[in-house]
Amino acid sequence: MAKTKAVAAAPLSALTRPGLRKNGKQWHAQKSAFRPKAGQTSYEKRTQERKAMAAMKAKEKEMKDEKDDERQRRIQAIKDKRAAKEEKERYEKMAEKMHRKRVERLKRREKRNKLLKS
């Protein structure tokens, strides 16, 4: 009975450990057989992957657009605030030289001109 256990254990260890290579380059990784059709997938699987990729790309684009819109909105708010500040400073400088009522009249006239131009 002891012989059968030893014989049964030998093929098992031979399967797990291949032994020495014929060319003597044991430091190289073992190569597997070349099978050109091994990595192919079915048409249905490829179409599902393409649909998933397209959905992911659309979601990414939507998120990027939202982020860019928010950024542009902030930039526009800053520009509007600066323009209002400059205009206010200009009117204050005019008010130093002219009468207050005349400055208000000029403001109204400029607003009408802006509305006509736009």
C-alpha positions as a Python dict, from the first residue, in 0.01 Angstrom:
ca = {
    (1, 'M'): (0, 0, 0),
    (2, 'A'): (289, 235, 64),
    (3, 'K'): (399, 199, -298),
    (4, 'T'): (62, 315, -438),
    (5, 'K'): (70, 633, -231),
    (6, 'A'): (420, 715, -353),
    (7, 'V'): (327, 643, -717),
    (8, 'A'): (11, 855, -691),
    (9, 'A'): (200, 1148, -537),
    (10, 'A'): (471, 1152, -806),
    (11, 'P'): (250, 1241, -1107),
    (12, 'L'): (78, 1515, -906),
    (13, 'S'): (407, 1687, -828),
    (14, 'A'): (515, 1645, -1191),
    (15, 'L'): (204, 1831, -1305),
    (16, 'T'): (267, 2127, -1074),
    (17, 'R'): (640, 2155, -1146),
    (18, 'P'): (744, 2105, -1508),
    (19, 'G'): (1115, 2053, -1444),
    (20, 'L'): (1420, 2188, -1623),
    (21, 'R'): (1391, 2358, -1961),
    (22, 'K'): (1554, 2197, -2259),
    (23, 'N'): (1747, 2509, -2366),
    (24, 'G'): (1876, 2570, -2014),
    (25, 'K'): (1721, 2917, -1970),
    (26, 'Q'): (1534, 2850, -1648),
    (27, 'W'): (1518, 3222, -1559),
    (28, 'H'): (1277, 3295, -1846),
    (29, 'A'): (900, 3277, -1794),
    (30, 'Q'): (723, 2972, -1928),
    (31, 'K'): (547, 3038, -2257),
    (32, 'S'): (204, 2904, -2337),
    (33, 'A'): (89, 2772, -2673),
    (34, 'F'): (-1, 3034, -2937),
    (35, 'R'): (-375, 3038, -2993),
    (36, 'P'): (-480, 3323, -3228),
    (37, 'K'): (-854, 3294, -3157),
    (38, 'A'): (-817, 3273, -2779),
    (39, 'G'): (-885, 3645, -2709),
    (40, 'Q'): (-1189, 3684, -2934),
    (41, 'T'): (-1530, 3771, -2794),
    (42, 'S'): (-1875, 3725, -2936),
    (43, 'Y'): (-2047, 3995, -3143),
    (44, 'E'): (-2318, 4044, -2880),
    (45, 'K'): (-2061, 4100, -2607),
    (46, 'R'): (-1871, 4351, -2821),
    (47, 'T'): (-2191, 4545, -2899),
    (48, 'Q'): (-2283, 4553, -2530),
    (49, 'E'): (-1936, 4682, -2443),
    (50, 'R'): (-1965, 4951, -2714),
    (51, 'K'): (-2305, 5061, -2581),
    (52, 'A'): (-2169, 5078, -2228),
    (53, 'M'): (-1865, 5276, -2347),
    (54, 'A'): (-2087, 5518, -2544),
    (55, 'A'): (-2311, 5571, -2238),
    (56, 'M'): (-2008, 5633, -2020),
    (57, 'K'): (-1861, 5882, -2271),
    (58, 'A'): (-2195, 6066, -2293),
    (59, 'K'): (-2215, 6092, -1914),
    (60, 'E'): (-1854, 6218, -1896),
    (61, 'K'): (-1927, 6478, -2166),
    (62, 'E'): (-2240, 6592, -1982),
    (63, 'M'): (-2047, 6627, -1656),
    (64, 'K'): (-1766, 6819, -1829),
    (65, 'D'): (-2019, 7051, -1995),
    (66, 'E'): (-2189, 7118, -1661),
    (67, 'K'): (-1854, 7195, -1500),
    (68, 'D'): (-1754, 7425, -1786),
    (69, 'D'): (-2091, 7604, -1779),
    (70, 'E'): (-2054, 7665, -1406),
    (71, 'R'): (-1701, 7799, -1461),
    (72, 'Q'): (-1815, 8029, -1743),
    (73, 'R'): (-2103, 8153, -1527),
    (74, 'R'): (-1861, 8244, -1246),
    (75, 'I'): (-1626, 8418, -1490),
    (76, 'Q'): (-1914, 8617, -1641),
    (77, 'A'): (-2035, 8720, -1294),
    (78, 'I'): (-1686, 8848, -1208),
    (79, 'K'): (-1666, 9041, -1538),
    (80, 'D'): (-2010, 9196, -1483),
    (81, 'K'): (-1916, 9298, -1129),
    (82, 'R'): (-1592, 9461, -1250),
    (83, 'A'): (-1772, 9647, -1529),
    (84, 'A'): (-2034, 9777, -1283),
    (85, 'K'): (-1760, 9888, -1046),
    (86, 'E'): (-1573, 10073, -1323),
    (87, 'E'): (-1893, 10244, -1438),
    (88, 'K'): (-1974, 10350, -1083),
    (89, 'E'): (-1625, 10492, -1039),
    (90, 'R'): (-1660, 10680, -1368),
    (91, 'Y'): (-1990, 10836, -1260),
    (92, 'E'): (-1840, 10930, -923),
    (93, 'K'): (-1551, 11102, -1101),
    (94, 'M'): (-1801, 11287, -1321),
    (95, 'A'): (-2005, 11386, -1015),
    (96, 'E'): (-1697, 11555, -867),
    (97, 'K'): (-1682, 11788, -1167),
    (98, 'M'): (-2054, 11824, -1255),
    (99, 'H'): (-2383, 11867, -1077),
    (100, 'R'): (-2552, 11551, -945),
    (101, 'K'): (-2871, 11599, -1151),
    (102, 'R'): (-2674, 11635, -1474),
    (103, 'V'): (-2484, 11311, -1400),
    (104, 'E'): (-2815, 11128, -1344),
    (105, 'R'): (-2946, 11267, -1675),
    (106, 'L'): (-2633, 11138, -1853),
    (107, 'K'): (-2678, 10796, -1689),
    (108, 'R'): (-3034, 10768, -1819),
    (109, 'R'): (-2927, 10878, -2167),
    (110, 'E'): (-2643, 10622, -2175),
    (111, 'K'): (-2880, 10345, -2063),
    (112, 'R'): (-3119, 10435, -2348),
    (113, 'N'): (-2829, 10425, -2595),
    (114, 'K'): (-2717, 10085, -2463),
    (115, 'L'): (-3067, 9946, -2505),
    (116, 'L'): (-3085, 10080, -2862),
    (117, 'K'): (-2749, 9927, -2955),
    (118, 'S'): (-2821, 9581, -2813),
}
